[in-house]
């Protein structure tokens, strides 16, 4: 059944609206000002902008707010910001940052190679197929998932920022580098598919072409960003001053530094895991995103799907254990960047008749909601008159510099957490037994979602 736009109806509706004083008032002000400025509910803002938290990290290890600038590295910032208190404590530092640029360099290099591998493995798919076209969309974008962070760290380790910082232009403003890499990789994709279509000896062709392609991508990366100063197993020397102003020289390899100073148990393979809230699917089940990754042979992007109460309680228990929480949300939905508050009731859109009724499940289904940004929770507030283990608000550390929010920090309400947060990361050993068992010995195979599913969105 079709229904075209009826011009007569438009004229009738317009006449009807003109007699509505509320419409006339809204129309007058909206034609002159920004809607978000006009509809900000300052009474609601006052009631929610509370910076008191009764569950926080012990000793309140405060490190400088970071700034990803014009790059999509939020996931690398959130992940490294989660680890840096370990280094600060171990080395008695005043402040510290891990090198996000080091991870960024190798992630792009690995993503390019992973993309070429996907092109080879989909050689029998039509180039017009949804899968191949999706692979071609953004083969080496900045964003990522926590599993992809671990893949890079397990292969390359971690490095102090002093040794490989954000000096190079493309590290903090990656758009042009991304455009050049994307164009070259699409050309490589055509060359690989053409060669595979014209020869039965797949392996010999692929191996020689792939090696040349890897070399050319590395050449571009090193020209734009510079080759990191050490390889994963080479020893670096880092001179630093502790908070008592004593000077030290630390010698380590990136892989050793990741384990011994940052606290990642790489050799024991006891690494953090991701849990999500996706109400489209059964809780208690693992969810895997097909073909999503960055390092060939690395771990899959895998989540355990749980309800919101479970996520909230895990945040509290992790904070009580003295650990910050990596989380992913749909940012900047309902995010007041000026005042630093994340709350879905902060804007009074209903005043102009704009009333949304979709729940979280249907927002995901209809492409209205997905994880777009990763940040860090480092405190929360429990109000026992409401709940003993579900917070009423959280303190969020962002990576957009001190000018975003209040000195780089945000207050996030529980309602926002439930509606627009999707993922948290915790240590496997800190999970209750029944949840840990789902990762270690699952009773059912993982639900496999396609690469383009909203749960496969890369935080940037």
N, C-alpha and C positions, 0 to 999 in steps of 0.2 A: 504494500500500500504506500503510495507516494503522496506527499503534501507539499506543494510548492509555496513559496512565500507570496502571500496575497497583498498586493499594494493597497487595496481598499481597507484591509484589516489593519495595516500599518497606520494609515491615516486615522482610523477609528481609535486605535490604541493610544496614539499620540494625543488625540483630543481628550481622551479619558485621563491620561496622566497629567495633563496640564491643569486639570481641576483639582488635583491632589496636592495640598499644601506641603506635605512631607516630601513628596517627590520634587516639588519646585525648590524647596530649601536645599535638599541634597544635590540636585542638579546645579544649582547656583554655586555652591561651595566646591563641588568636585570639578567644575570647569576651571577653577582658579587655583586649586591647591592639590598637593599630593595626598592621595587617599589614606595612606598609612599614617601620615602626620595628623590628618583630621580625625581619624577614627580611633586613635590611640586612647584607650580608656585609662586615664591617669589615676582614677580611684583604684582600679584593679592593679595598676603598676605599683602604687604605694603599698597596697596590701601584700604584694608578692615579692617586692624588692627587699628581701631580708637577707642579710649577710652573716647571720649567726648559724653555726653548725656544731652539733654536739657529737658527731662522729667524724674524725679527721685523722690524718696520718700522724703518728707519734713524733713529737718534737717539731712538727710543722716544718719539715725540710722544704724551704722555699727556694726555688731556682727561678731565674729570669724567664718571663714569658717569651716564647719564641715567635718567629714570624716567617711563614712559608712564602710570603710575598706573592708575586704573580706566577705561581706554580701550583700544580695539583698534588703537593707532597704531604697533605694533611695526615695520611695514614703513617708515613714515615716519621713525622713529627710526634704524633700521638704515641706511637710505639716506642720511640727513643726517649720521649719525655717520661714514659712509664718506667724506664730502666735507669734513668740518670740519678735518681736518689740513691740507688745502690752504690754508684761510683762516688757520689758526694760523701756518703757515710764511710765507705771503706778507705778513702784517701783523705778524709778530713778537709773537704773542700768547701769554699764559700758558695761557689756556683760552678756549673759545668753543663756542657752540651756535647752530645755525640754528633758525629758527622752525618747529617742527612744527605749531603751531597755524595758521599761515598756510596751509600745505598742506592741513591738515585741513579748514579752512573751505571752501576752493575745491573740494576733492575731494568733500565732501558735496553742495555746490551742483551740481557737474557730474554726480555720480552720480544725483541726483534728476532732472535733465533727461535724462540718458541712459536712465533707467528709463522716463520718459514716451515717449521715442522708441521704445523696445522695445515698449511697449504698443501704440503706433500701428502698428508694423510687423507685429505679430502679431494684428491685428484679425480676420483670417479664421480664426484658431485658436479652438477652443472654450475658454471660460474655464476649463473643467475639465481641459484638456489638461495634460500634464506640464510643458511649456515655460512656459505662462502661469502655472501655479501656482508653478513654481520662481521665476519673475521676481517674483512677489508675496511670496515668502517673506521676503526681507530687502533691500528696494530701495535702501537707503542705509546699509549697515552700515559699521563703522569700517575693516575690513580691506581689504587691497589686494595688488597684485602690483607688481613693480619696473617693468614696462612702464607701469602706471598712474601711478606716481610720475613717470616721465619725461613722460607726457602732461600732467600738472599743471605741471611745471617749464617745459616748452616754451611753455606758454601764459601762466603767471603768474610764473615766475622764483622766486627765493629771497630770503629776508629774514633779517637777524640777529634772534635771539630777543629781544634787548633792545627791539626796536621793536614786537613783537606776541607776547607771551609766554603762559604758561599760567594767567594770573590768573583768567579766567572759569571758573566752576564746571563747565560742560558740556564744556569742553575736556579736563578730566582725569577727569570722571565723566559719560560720554556716554549712559548708559542711557535716561534720561527723554527727552532730546532725540531719540534714535533712535526711541523708541516713538511720540512725537508725529509725527515726520516720516513714519514708516512708515504710521501710520493715515491721515494726510492723503494720502499718495501712493496708497494703495489706493483711497481715495475718488476721487481724480483719475482713476485707472485705470478705474474704473467709468464715470465721467462721459465720458471719452474714447471708450470702447468703445460706450456707449449712443448718443452723438452720431454716431459713424461708422456705426453700424448703421442709423440712421434717416435718413441723408442721403447723396446721391451726390456732393456737392461736398465731398470730403474735405479739401482743402487750406485752404479759407477757414475752415472750422470749427476745424480743428486749430490753425492759426496764431493765431487770436484766443484760443482756450482755453489754448493752451500759454503764451502771453505772460502771461496772468493767473495761471496756475499758477506760473510761474517767479517772478513778483513775490511771490506769497504765500509760497513756500518761502524766498526771499531775506529776506523780512520776518522769518520765524521764525529763520533763521540769524543775522541781525544782532541780533535781540533777545537771543538766547541767548549769542552769542559776540562781538558787536561787529564792525563792518565793518573790515577791515584798513586801516591808515592811508594806504597808497598803492596805486594801481593798477600793473599790471606795467610801464608805461612812464613813470610819474611818478618824479621824483627824490626820494629820501629823504636825510636827513642823519643820520649815525650817529656819535655821540661815543664814543670808546673809548680805553682806556689800554693801551699795549703792555707787554711784560714788563719793559722797562727803565723803566717808569712815566712814559713820555712820552705826553702827551695828543694825540689826533688827531681830526679831523673828516673822515669819508669821505662823499662824495656819489656816489650811483649810483642806477640804477633796479633793481628786482628782477631783470629779465631780464639786465641788464649784470652784476649781482653774481653771478648763477649762472654766467656764463661767465668773467668776468675774475678772480674771486676764488675761486670754488668749483671751477673747472676743468672744467666741463661744456662740451663743444664743440658748443653749440647751433647756431651759425651754419653750422658745417661739417657738421652732421648726423652727426658721428662719436661716437655715443653708446654706452654699455654695452649688452651683450646678455646674455640669460639662457640657461643650459644646465641641463638636468635629467637625472636618472637615472630613467627609467620602463621597467623591464624587461618590461613588457607589449608594448612596441612596438620596432620595428627601430631600432637605433642608427645614427646618421648622418642621421636624418630630422628635419625640422622638425615641430613639433607646435603646432597652433593651437587655442585654446579658443573655440568659437563663441559669439558674442554677449557675450563678457566684455570689459568696458571701463568707462571712466568719462567720457571726453570724446568727444563726437560728432565724428567725423572724425579722432580720435587713432589712434595705432598699435594694432594688434592685440596681444593677449597671445600671444606667440610664443616658443617655446623650441627649442633644438637638443638632441635626445636623444642622450646619450653614456653610455659605461660608467663605472663608479665610479673605475677607475684614471685615466681621463682627467680626471675632475673633481678628483681628489686632486692630480694633477700640475699642473693649472692653478692650484689654490690655492697650491701651493708657488712656482710661477713668478711669480705675482702678488705674493705676499709678498716674494719676492726683488727684485722691481721697486719695492718700497716702497709697495705699495698694499694696503689692507685689503680683505676679501672679504665682500660681502653674501651670506648664504645662508639658505635656508629649510628647516625641519625639522619633524618631528612632535613638537612640544613640548606637554606635559611628559613624554612617554614616557621612562621610565628616566632621569629627571633628579632628582638629589638636590639640592634647593634649599638645604638647610642647609649641606652641605659643598661644593657647587659642582662636582659631577662628573656627567658624562653618559656612561653606560656600561651596555650591555644585560646585563652579567653582575653588576651591582652588588647585585641582590636574589636571594636563593636560593629562588625559588619552587618549584624542584624538590624542596626538602625537605618540602613538603606535598603532593607529587604533582601539582603544577601545571606541566606541561611543554608548551610551545608549539612547534609544528613548522612553522607556515606560513612560507614564504619571502616576500621583499619583494613579488614579483610577485603572489602570491595574497593577501597582505594588502591590496594596493591593490584587487584585483578584488572582494574580499569586504568592502569598506568598513571595513577595520580600520586602514588607514594612509593618511595624506594630509598635506600641508604645512599647518601651523597657525600657525607663528610664524617671524618673521625676526629674525636677529641678525647679528653681525659676527665674522669670524675675523681676528684681528690678529697671530697668531703660530702657529708649529707646531714640532714637533720631529722631526728625521730621525735614525733609528738605522741607520747603514750596515750593521750586522750583520743587519738585517731587510730594508731596501730603501734605495736611494740617492735615490729620488724620491717615495716614498709615506710620508707621516708616520705616526708611531705615536700622536701626540696633537696636539690643537689648543688654542689659547687662545681662548675665546669671550667677547666683550663683549655682555652682555645689556642690556635697557632696563627692568629692574624695580627699579632703585635699588640702593644699596650693601648693603641688608639681604638681598638675594637672592644666593646663592652666596657666594664669598669676595670681599667688597668689590665685588660686581656682576659678577665674572668666573667663568667655568666652565672646567674641563678636559673636553674631549670626546675619546673614544678613536676610533681609526680604524674599529673595528668598528661603533661607533654611527654614524659618518659614513656608512658604506656601507649600513647597514640603515635608518636613519631620517632621513637628509638627502636632499633631493630636488633642490635648486636652488642654483646659484651664479651670480653676476653678474661679468662681466669686460669689459674694453674690447675692442671688435672688433679694434682694431689690434694687440692683444697676443696674439690667437689664432694658432695655427699655420695655415699657408696653407690646408690642406685643410678645417679647421673654419670659417675665415672665409669660404671660398668657399660653404659651405652656406647662409650668411646672404645673401651678396651675389648669388650666381647659383646657386640651388638646382637640382639636376638633376631633382628630383621635386617635385610639389606637396606642401604640408604635410598631415600627417595631421590631420584636423579632429575634435576631441572635443567632445561636448555640454557645455553650460554646467554641468551637474551632475556632471561627471566629477571625481574626486579631484584631478586636476592643475589644475582650475580653482578649487580652494579658495583663499580669501583669507586671507593671514597677518594675525593680529591679536594 
